[in-house]
Amino acid sequence: MKKLFLHITLFFSLVCFSQNEQLAQYYFEKGDFEKAKISFEELLKASPQNYQYFQKTIECYQQLQQFDLAEKAIQARLSTYKQGTLLVELGYNFQLQKNEASAKKYYDEAIERIKKNPNEVYGIANSFERKALLEYALKSYQTATALQPNFNFNYQMALLYGQLGNTEMMITTFLDEAFYNPQNSILIQNQLARFMTDEGDTNFNETLRKTLIVRTQKNQDVFWNRYLSWFYIQQKEFGKAFIQEKAIYKRDPESLSNIVNLGQLAIEEDNPAAAKEILGFVLENTKDLELLVQANTFLIKMKIATAQEKEYSAINLELDGLLKLYEISPFTLSLQLIQAHFVAFNLKKPEDGKAIVKHALELELNDYETAQAKMELADILLYEEKFNQALIYYSQIELDLKNDVVAHEASLKAAKTSYFKTDFVWALKQFKELKSASTQLIANDALEYFLLINDNTVEDSTQVALKQFAKGDYLLYQNRNQEAMLQFQSILKSFKGQDSRAMPEQAKHIEAVTLLRLGKIYEKQGEYTLALPQYQEIITNHSDGIYIDEALYFSAEIYNKLQHPEKAKSLYEQLIFNHQDSIYFVEARKKFRELRGDKNL
C-alpha cells in the first residue's frame, strides 16, 4: 500500500512539474518575461543541473535587461561546473551591454579552453553558433582540428563559410569532405543545390563549375567526373553531363545504367535531342538485354508521344521488330505493354491490345510485373467503357501491393474510372483520400479532380455541366482528341456571353477549367495561336480562380517556345510574385531568371 501511495505521489509530482515547464515556456514565447523568469527560477531551483532551465532563466534576465543578475548566475555556475560554454554565455552577456572588450575577453578564453582540451569544441562551437557568433564558431572548429587532425568538422565549417558569405571556401571544404567521405555526398549535394538556386550570390554556380572542372583535370579519379555530371544535371545541361558520363564509362565500362538514367532524365525534362543521343550511345555500346530493352523502351515512347497518325503503322512494325529481336519474355514486358497500349489507344484495336497483355500475364512475372500488366489491361478495359471490369483489376493491384506507389496509382485510376462513369459521390471520396498520397504527382492529380467535382457540385446539385465535362475528359482519355475538343467547345457555348457578374458560380468554375482543357488540346496539336486565347481568357476573367497559375505558366511556355522572351518573362514574373504556392513556381522562377540573363540559375 505504501509503495502504491509512493508511485501515485511520484506520478502527480511529474505531471505538475511538466505543467510548470509548459507554463514557463508559454510565458516566454508570449514575451511575458517577468512571469517566465519566476517560473524558470523555480524549475531551476528544483533541478539545478538542468542546463535548459538555466539558459532560459539567463535569457529572461537579459530580455528584462537585468544583466548583473545574469552575470552573477553565470559566474556562480561556472565556479560549480567549470563548463567552457559558460564563457561564451558571459561574453554574450557583455556583448548585449555593448561592452565589446569584455565580450572578446571571454570569447577568447573559450577558444583557449579548446586549446587545452580539444574535446570542449563540441559545446563551445555550438554555443557560438546558437548566438550567431559565426566567426568564433569557425575559429573553434579550426583550433580543434589543428590540434587533433582526427577530428572532422568539414561539414560544419563549410556551412559556416557559406553563412559568412565565403562561398569559395565553402565549396572547397564541402568538396574535400565529399571526396574523403563519399557517404556524405548526398547530404553535401543537397546543401550545394540550395545555394545553386539561391539569389544571394550570382557567381556561385560559375565558381562551383570552375572548381569541379579544375579538380577533374588535376585528379583522374572518376569521383570528380561524377560530381561534374551531377552539377550539369542540376543545370539541365544534359549534353555536358553526357560528356562526363562517357568519360566515366571509358574508364569503368562495367555498366551503362547511369547513362540510361541520364537519358530518362533528359526525356522527363523535355530534351528529346539529348535523350536520343544518350540512349543511342547505350544501344551502340552494350549487349546487356535489360539495358537494350530499357533504352529502346524510352526511345519508342518518345516516338509515340510526338507521332502523327500516318506514322502509326511504321511504329507498330518497329515494335514488332524489337519484340522479335529481343523475344517475348519477362525482360521485354515494358515493350509488350507499350505495344498493347499503342494498338488499343492509337490504332483503335482494343481486342488486339488485350490479347497482348493476356499473353504477357502467362509469363513468369513477379508481383510488380503482374501489377503493371494488370494495370494496362484495366486501362484498355476502361477505354472500351467496361468500367466495372476495369475497377476489378485496379482493385486487385491495390490489394496485391498495399501502400505501394503502384497501388496508389491504381487507386487514382479507379477514382478516375468512377469520375468517367459520372459516379461523382464515390469518385469524390476516393480523390479526397488520395490528396494526402505520399507521391506528389498522385496527390496533385487527386487534388485537381477533388476540387473540380466539389466546386461544380456545391453550386449545381444536378451536375449537368460536370457530366458534360467528364464526358470530354473521357474522350481525351480514349485519345479521341477531336471529339473531345468539340465536347468542350459545346460546354463553353452554354456559358459564354453571360455577364460574369450574373453568371452562376458553377458556370465560372466549369468555364475556366474547360478553357484550360481546350488550351492543352490545341497545344498538343501544335496550334499555339489557338491555345493562347484560351489561357488569356482565364487570366483576364478568372484571375481569382484555381487555374490562374496554370494559365500563366502554359502561356509563358508557349511564348518561350515561339521566341517571344519579353512576353514569356512577364507571365513567369506574374506567377512567381502572385502564386508562390503553385506547383509551377520553382520552374517558373528558374525560367524567369534564364530570360533575365542571370548567371546563377
C-alpha angles and dihedrals in degrees: 000000000000090000091051091050090049092051092049091049091048092048094052091046090056092047092051091046091051091049091050090052091050090049092050091049091047091054090047095051090045090055095244092133097167092062091038090053093053092047095048092045089056091047091048091049089055093044108025093172093058104109093192092059090047092051093049091049090053091048090052091052090050094047088052089046090240091143095156091058090048092050092048092050093047093048091049091051092045090054090051104040103021091214118168091216089068089064087061089049091051093048092048091050089058092044090057087057089051090246095140096170094057091042091054091047093059094040089054090048089055090053089049089054089059090052089055095042115015091191089073089070093090097063097033096048090046091052091051091049094049089055092047091245089142100164091053090047089053091047089052092056093043091051093050095047092048088058098036111033089184090068113096117201097148094122094050092044092049091053090050092050088053093050089049091053095248095129095165092060090041091055093045093049094045092049092048089052092047092052097048095038107031090175087074094052097101091049090050094045089053090055093046091048089056091057091044090061095039121104093212099091114029092190097053098098093047092049092049092047093050092046091052093047091051091050091048090053096044098041121046093202109123087224089086093048088054091050092048090048089052090051093052091047090056087053090046090237094141095168091060092044088052091056089056093045090052090051089052092048093051090056095038109027094171097105141018095188093109090054091050089051089050090053090051091051090051089053092049090050092050097249101133095165092058091042093054092049093047096046091043088059089053092052091050095049108041141063092184106125095211093052092044091053092044093052093045090048092057093044095050091046089055091049093050092048093062100028124128119220092255089062096053096091093052092048092052090050089050090052090050089051094050093049091048090050097046096028131225108294140119087274091065097043092116091057092046092053092046089054092047091053093044093050092048102040103028104029091035093231104127095164090058090046092053091048090056092051095045090051089051091052089060090064123093097267130170121234095270094047090048089051091051091051093046090049091055091047090051090048091054092046088052089051087056091052090248090138100166094048090049090051091053092058094044088051091050090055091049090053097042096050103029115190091002122129089245089055090052090051089052090049090053091050090048089053091050089050089057088047093051091051088049094245088141097165093060093038091052091052091051095046090049091057093045093053087084095047115140092234108081096211092053092045092050092047092048092049091052093054093041091056092043093055095037096048093047095046101049094061097031114043091179090058091211095148092043092053090052090048093049088053089055091049090050091052088052089051089053090053090244092136098162092053090045090053091053090048093053092045088053090053091051092051089059092060108022119107095030119128103261090221091057095037113115114248095246089053090058091049096047093043094054096048091043090054088050093052092048091050091054092048091052090047092052089053091049091246095137095160088059095043096053097062090053091056093041091056090056090049092049103038105022103038091134093053131097095253098060095097092052092048091051094046097045091047091049091050092053093048089048090052091047091052097249097133098169093054091045092048092052092053094046088050092053090052097048094046099042105028109040091153093060119117086228094056099098095046092044091052092050093049092045089055091048091053090045088056099245115167091207108066 
